[in-house]
Every structure is written in C-alpha cells, then in structure tokens.
C-alpha cells in the first residue's frame, strides 16, 4: 500500500494535492442563488469549477504582484485582477478564497508547471511532511495491520477447534467416529488445511493404510 492510500480521516500524514480546486464553495454558492434545483445547482457548480480549473492551468494568466517585505521581494495575489474580482462578485467570497488558495499552492510548489502536484503532508501541523514522518507513519500502519491479521488468524483457529470439538462430541454420543473416518486424522486435516472432506469418498493414505472418506 502506498502513502496515498493512507490519506484517511484522522491520519496525521498523507498526500495533499497542491493546487487542486475545492469544489464545495462553488456548489454552496449555486445553492444560495435559489434559482436552481439540487441537480441543476450541482451541474452549474461543476461547469464553473471546470472553467476555473482551465484558468488555473493557463500559464498566461498570472494574477500576482510583487511587494517588498523587510527588503525581500515576495509574490502575493493581485486583488485587482479582473477575473478574480468578477469571481468574488458572482460567486462570493468562498469560491474566491478556493481559487486563491489553489493559485497560491501552485505558485509555491510548482511555479513553472501550473498543474496539480502531490505533496507529502502533515495535516496536524499544516505543512509538508518530512520523509522521516512519512516512513514512521507507514511503519505504524503496517504494524497495526499485522496485529489485526494475527488476531483474525487466532479467531479463525478458535472457530476450527470449536468445530472439531463439536464433531467429537457428536461422535462420542454415537459411540463411533462419523463416516468411518478417524477423528485424529480429521482434526489434522481441518487444522492444517492439507485436504478437505467431500461426499465422493476420496481416498487418503495414512501410514500405508488406505482410508475411505
């Protein structure tokens, strides 16, 4: 299993898709207009998201400006950008913030590509995860899964033992083993999974003696 599969609820470490547009604010904005039913609102939100994803991927659209902070140049979002102003007016602050966040992530993690990339992420601390944190998390998940498999195996063996005991008790009550098959060999086969009994009188050899099931 890869680290992507470990991006689950409650997990500290996982993969975050940097620059991916959050669609929820767009759906919320369409519902708030109260001119669409649920299906139409979802469709319109999808269309808007698709359009803005194309804008985000367009290297010719660069809604940033450079400012100087403590003598160092820094790029920030240009609030006066025409597309962003129109978005805020038509879709509200939520959709505007979603686009700004996606733009900021793209500019920070993949400024030359303008496409979504995956980043190992520490969700608890809200930052990129170190390789050590990722390895530690995967090892913890592996140990947890191993313990679950071991526990499941023990429960399965307990079930088989209970089944054998039940068969033995049934045989004792009749005074003989059922199907003329020795209980000891029946138990050995059941526990080790080396053969299975069937109704077609399969032949099994035991110490040179041919037994019929």
C-alpha positions in Angstrom: 0.0 0.0 0.0 1.3 3.4 -0.8 1.2 6.6 1.2 -1.7 7.9 -0.9 -3.9 5.2 0.5 -3.1 6.4 4.0 -4.7 9.8 3.4 -7.6 8.8 5.7 -9.8 10.6 8.2 -7.9 11.2 11.4 -4.5 10.4 9.9 -1.7 12.9 10.5 0.3 12.1 7.4 -1.0 11.7 3.9 -0.8 13.1 0.4 -2.2 16.5 -0.4 -2.9 17.6 -4.0 -1.4 21.0 -4.1 -3.3 23.4 -6.4 -6.4 21.3 -6.6 -9.5 23.4 -6.6 -12.0 22.9 -3.8 -15.4 22.5 -5.4 -17.5 22.8 -2.3 -17.7 26.6 -2.2 -18.9 26.6 -5.8 -21.8 24.2 -5.0 -22.7 26.2 -1.9 -22.8 29.4 -4.0 -25.1 27.9 -6.6 -27.4 26.6 -3.9 -27.5 30.0 -2.3 -28.8 31.6 -5.5 -32.0 29.7 -5.0 -32.8 29.7 -8.7 -31.7 26.1 -9.3 -32.9 22.8 -8.0 -30.3 20.5 -6.5 -29.4 18.7 -9.7 -29.1 21.9 -11.7 -27.1 23.6 -8.9 -24.6 20.7 -8.9 -24.3 20.9 -12.7 -23.8 24.6 -12.8 -21.2 24.3 -10.0 -19.4 21.6 -12.0 -19.3 23.8 -15.1 -17.9 26.8 -13.1 -15.2 24.6 -11.5 -14.2 23.2 -14.9 -13.8 26.8 -16.2 -11.7 27.9 -13.3 -9.5 24.8 -13.4 -8.7 25.8 -17.0 -7.8 29.3 -15.8 -5.6 27.9 -13.1 -3.7 25.8 -15.6 -3.2 28.7 -18.0 0.4 30.0 -17.7 -0.6 33.2 -19.4 -2.9 34.2 -16.6 -0.7 35.4 -13.8 -2.7 37.3 -11.1 0.2 38.0 -8.8 2.1 41.2 -7.9 5.4 41.6 -6.2 5.8 43.5 -3.0 8.9 44.1 -0.8 8.9 42.9 2.8 11.9 43.6 5.0 14.0 44.2 1.9 12.9 40.9 0.3 10.7 40.5 -2.8 7.5 38.5 -2.3 4.7 37.5 -4.7 1.2 37.8 -3.5 -2.2 37.6 -5.1 -3.3 40.7 -7.1 -6.7 41.5 -5.6 -7.3 43.9 -8.5 -7.1 41.1 -11.1 -10.3 41.3 -13.3 -11.0 37.6 -13.3 -10.8 37.3 -9.5 -12.9 40.4 -9.0 -15.6 39.0 -11.2 -15.4 35.7 -9.4 -15.9 37.3 -6.0 -18.8 39.4 -7.2 -20.6 36.5 -9.0 -19.8 33.5 -6.7 -19.0 35.0 -3.4 -16.0 35.0 -1.0 -15.9 31.2 -0.5 -15.3 30.5 -4.2 -12.8 33.4 -4.4 -10.8 32.0 -1.5 -10.8 28.5 -3.0 -9.3 29.8 -6.2 -6.8 32.0 -4.4 -5.7 29.0 -2.3 -5.2 26.8 -5.4 -3.2 29.6 -7.1 -1.0 30.2 -4.1 -0.2 26.4 -3.7 0.6 26.1 -7.4 2.8 29.2 -7.3 4.7 27.8 -4.2 5.0 24.1 -5.1 5.0 24.1 -8.9 5.5 27.6 -10.2 6.9 26.5 -13.6 4.2 23.9 -14.4 0.8 25.4 -13.3 -0.7 21.9 -12.7 -1.7 20.0 -9.6 1.1 18.0 -7.9 1.1 15.7 -4.9 2.9 16.6 -1.7 3.6 14.5 1.4 1.7 16.4 4.0 1.4 16.7 7.8 -2.2 17.5 8.3 -1.9 18.0 12.1 0.8 20.7 11.7 -0.5 22.1 8.3 2.9 21.8 6.5 4.9 19.5 4.2 5.8 16.3 6.0 9.4 15.1 6.3 10.4 11.8 4.8 11.1 10.5 8.4 7.5 11.4 9.3 6.1 9.5 6.3 8.2 6.4 7.0 7.2 6.5 10.7 3.6 6.7 9.8 3.7 3.8 7.3 5.5 1.6 9.8 2.9 2.3 12.4 0.1 1.4 9.9 1.9 -1.8 8.9 2.3 -2.9 12.5 -1.4 -2.2 13.2 -2.5 -4.2 10.1 -0.1 -7.1 11.1 -1.7 -7.2 14.5 -5.2 -7.3 13.1 -4.2 -10.2 10.7 -2.7 -12.1 13.6 -5.8 -11.6 15.7 -8.1 -12.7 12.8 -6.0 -15.8 12.4 -6.3 -16.7 16.1 -10.1 -16.2 16.0 -10.3 -18.5 12.9 -8.3 -21.2 14.7 -10.6 -21.0 17.7 -13.5 -21.4 15.4 -12.0 -24.5 13.8 -11.2 -26.0 17.2 -14.8 -25.4 18.3 -16.0 -27.2 15.2 -13.7 -30.2 15.9 -14.9 -30.4 19.5 -18.5 -30.3 18.3 -17.8 -33.2 15.8 -16.0 -35.2 18.6 -19.0 -34.8 20.9 -21.3 -35.9 18.2 -19.1 -38.9 17.6 -18.9 -39.8 21.3 -22.6 -39.8 21.6 -22.9 -42.4 18.8 -20.0 -44.5 20.1 -18.0 -44.2 16.9 -16.5 -41.6 14.5 -18.8 -40.4 11.8 -18.2 -41.5 8.2 -15.8 -44.3 9.5 -13.0 -41.6 9.4 -10.6 -41.4 12.5 -11.2 -38.2 14.4 -7.4 -37.6 14.9 -6.8 -37.5 11.1 -10.0 -35.4 10.6 -8.7 -32.8 13.1 -5.2 -32.8 11.5 -6.6 -32.1 8.0 -9.0 -29.4 9.3 -6.4 -27.5 11.2 -3.6 -27.7 8.6 -5.7 -27.2 5.5 -4.0 -30.1 3.7 -7.1 -31.7 2.5 -10.9 -31.4 2.7 -13.5 -34.0 3.2 -16.1 -34.4 0.5 -19.1 -36.6 -0.2 -17.4 -38.5 -3.0 -15.4 -41.0 -0.8 -12.0 -39.5 -1.6 -9.1 -41.9 -0.8 -6.4 -40.7 1.7 -3.3 -42.6 2.6 -2.1 -42.6 6.2 1.0 -44.7 7.0 0.4 -47.1 4.1 -3.3 -47.7 5.1 -5.9 -46.6 2.7 -8.8 -44.8 4.3 -12.1 -44.0 2.7 -14.0 -40.8 3.5 
